[in-house]
């Protein structure tokens, strides 16, 4: 009787291990990152709208070699959060999925010194809230924020003044 009980327990243990391994293999196959669904299409999209490209080119002409100009930069790529526990998570949530239109990066230090945001013509509530968060985070980090309108044309001297860049005459 004891032998039968022992054999039953060992059999149940072996069966449980086998079943667990089998299910975990199935889960791994389902979560394979290389497998993409077949019922969708992807196509390239422009990174910048035409008016944003015009502003980008103006920025590049004004800053010349003083700054590197990057477009559509996520906040998390140039802001580091130094906090512990809940505070860090809270700030990282604020950073998530937020980006700036243009970042002016000093080529020597590789630090973002200024950010240029395009002012929307008729901002929606969620855009205004997102912009307030971005402004607060940039202010806390000590990064200058400049707001420009994409549809407007700026003379180079005026744009240099707005960015507080001395022009070479």
C-alpha positions as CSV (number, residue, x, y, z in Angstrom):
1,X,0.0,0.0,0.0
2,X,2.8,2.4,0.9
3,X,4.5,1.5,-2.4
4,X,1.4,2.3,-4.4
5,X,1.0,5.7,-2.6
6,X,4.7,6.5,-3.3
7,X,4.4,5.6,-7.0
8,X,1.2,7.7,-7.3
9,X,2.9,10.7,-5.8
10,X,6.0,10.4,-8.0
11,X,3.7,10.0,-11.1
12,X,1.7,13.1,-10.2
13,X,4.9,15.1,-9.7
14,X,6.4,14.0,-13.0
15,X,3.1,14.7,-14.8
16,X,2.9,18.2,-13.2
17,X,6.4,19.1,-14.3
18,X,5.8,17.8,-17.8
19,X,2.6,19.8,-18.1
20,X,4.2,23.0,-16.7
21,X,7.0,22.8,-19.2
22,X,4.7,22.2,-22.1
23,X,2.5,25.2,-21.3
24,X,5.5,27.5,-20.8
25,X,6.8,26.5,-24.3
26,X,3.4,27.4,-25.8
27,X,3.5,30.8,-24.1
28,X,7.0,31.5,-25.5
29,X,5.8,30.6,-29.0
30,X,2.8,32.9,-28.7
31,X,5.0,35.8,-27.5
32,X,7.7,35.4,-30.2
33,X,8.9,39.0,-31.2
34,X,9.8,37.9,-34.7
35,X,6.2,36.8,-35.6
36,X,4.1,39.7,-36.9
37,X,0.4,39.4,-37.7
38,X,-0.3,39.2,-41.4
39,X,-3.4,41.4,-41.5
40,X,-1.8,44.9,-41.6
41,X,0.5,47.0,-43.8
42,X,3.2,49.5,-42.9
43,X,4.3,52.4,-45.0
44,X,6.8,55.1,-44.4
45,X,5.5,58.5,-43.2
46,X,7.3,61.9,-43.2
47,X,8.9,62.8,-40.0
48,X,8.2,66.5,-40.3
49,X,5.4,68.4,-42.0
50,X,6.3,70.9,-44.7
51,X,6.1,73.9,-42.4
52,X,8.1,72.1,-39.8
53,X,10.8,71.4,-42.4
54,X,11.0,75.1,-43.3
55,X,11.4,76.0,-39.6
56,X,14.0,73.2,-39.2
57,X,16.0,74.6,-42.1
58,X,15.8,78.2,-40.6
59,X,17.0,76.9,-37.2
60,X,19.9,75.1,-38.9
61,X,20.9,78.3,-40.7
62,X,20.7,80.4,-37.6
63,X,22.6,78.1,-35.2
64,X,25.2,77.1,-37.8
65,X,27.9,75.2,-35.9
66,X,26.9,76.4,-32.5
67,X,24.3,73.7,-32.0
68,X,23.2,70.4,-33.5
69,X,19.5,70.5,-34.4
70,X,17.4,67.4,-33.7
71,X,13.7,67.0,-34.5
72,X,11.0,65.1,-32.6
73,X,13.2,64.2,-29.6
74,X,11.6,62.2,-26.8
75,X,12.1,63.9,-23.4
76,X,13.4,60.6,-21.9
77,X,16.4,60.7,-24.3
78,X,17.9,63.9,-22.8
79,X,16.4,64.1,-19.3
80,X,17.6,61.8,-16.5
81,X,15.6,61.3,-13.4
82,X,17.5,61.2,-10.1
83,X,15.0,60.1,-7.5
84,X,14.0,57.0,-5.7
85,X,10.9,54.8,-5.6
86,X,7.6,56.4,-6.2
87,X,8.9,59.8,-7.1
88,X,11.0,58.4,-9.9
89,X,8.1,56.4,-11.3
90,X,5.8,59.5,-11.1
91,X,8.3,61.6,-13.1
92,X,9.0,58.8,-15.6
93,X,5.2,58.6,-16.2
94,X,5.2,62.3,-17.0
95,X,8.1,61.8,-19.4
96,X,6.6,58.9,-21.2
97,X,5.6,59.5,-24.8
98,X,6.3,63.2,-24.6
99,X,8.6,64.8,-27.1
100,X,9.9,68.2,-28.1
101,X,9.7,69.5,-31.6
102,X,13.4,70.6,-31.9
103,X,16.3,70.2,-29.5
104,X,19.4,72.4,-29.8
105,X,22.3,70.3,-28.6
106,X,25.8,71.8,-27.9
107,X,28.2,69.7,-30.0
108,X,30.9,69.7,-27.3
109,X,29.0,68.8,-24.2
110,X,26.2,66.9,-26.1
111,X,23.7,68.5,-23.8
112,X,20.4,69.9,-24.8
113,X,20.6,73.6,-24.1
114,X,17.5,74.9,-25.7
115,X,14.2,73.4,-26.9
116,X,12.0,74.9,-29.6
117,X,8.3,74.0,-29.5
118,X,5.9,74.8,-32.3
119,X,2.9,76.5,-31.0
120,X,-0.3,74.9,-32.4
121,X,-2.7,77.3,-34.0
122,X,-5.7,76.0,-32.1
123,X,-4.5,73.7,-29.2
124,X,-6.8,71.1,-27.8
125,X,-7.0,70.5,-24.0
126,X,-4.8,67.4,-24.0
127,X,-2.1,69.3,-26.0
128,X,-2.2,72.2,-23.6
129,X,-1.8,69.8,-20.6
130,X,1.0,68.0,-22.3
131,X,2.7,71.3,-23.1
132,X,2.4,72.4,-19.5
133,X,4.1,69.2,-18.3
134,X,6.9,69.6,-20.9
135,X,7.4,73.2,-19.8
136,X,7.6,72.2,-16.1
137,X,10.1,69.4,-16.8
138,X,12.3,71.6,-18.9
139,X,12.2,74.4,-16.3
140,X,13.2,72.0,-13.6
141,X,16.1,70.7,-15.7
142,X,17.2,74.3,-16.5
143,X,16.7,74.0,-20.3
144,X,15.5,77.1,-22.1
145,X,12.2,76.7,-24.0
146,X,11.5,78.8,-27.1
147,X,8.0,78.8,-28.7
148,X,7.7,79.5,-32.4
149,X,4.9,79.3,-35.0
150,X,5.6,76.9,-37.8
151,X,3.4,78.7,-40.4
152,X,5.2,82.1,-39.8
153,X,8.4,83.0,-41.6
154,X,11.1,84.5,-39.5
155,X,13.9,86.7,-40.7
156,X,17.2,85.1,-39.6
157,X,18.2,88.0,-37.4
158,X,14.9,87.9,-35.5
159,X,15.1,84.2,-35.1
160,X,18.7,84.5,-33.8
161,X,17.4,87.1,-31.3
162,X,14.6,84.9,-30.1
163,X,17.1,82.1,-29.6
164,X,19.6,84.5,-27.9
165,X,22.3,83.6,-30.4
166,X,24.8,86.3,-31.4
167,X,24.9,86.6,-35.2
168,X,28.2,86.9,-37.0
169,X,28.2,90.0,-39.1
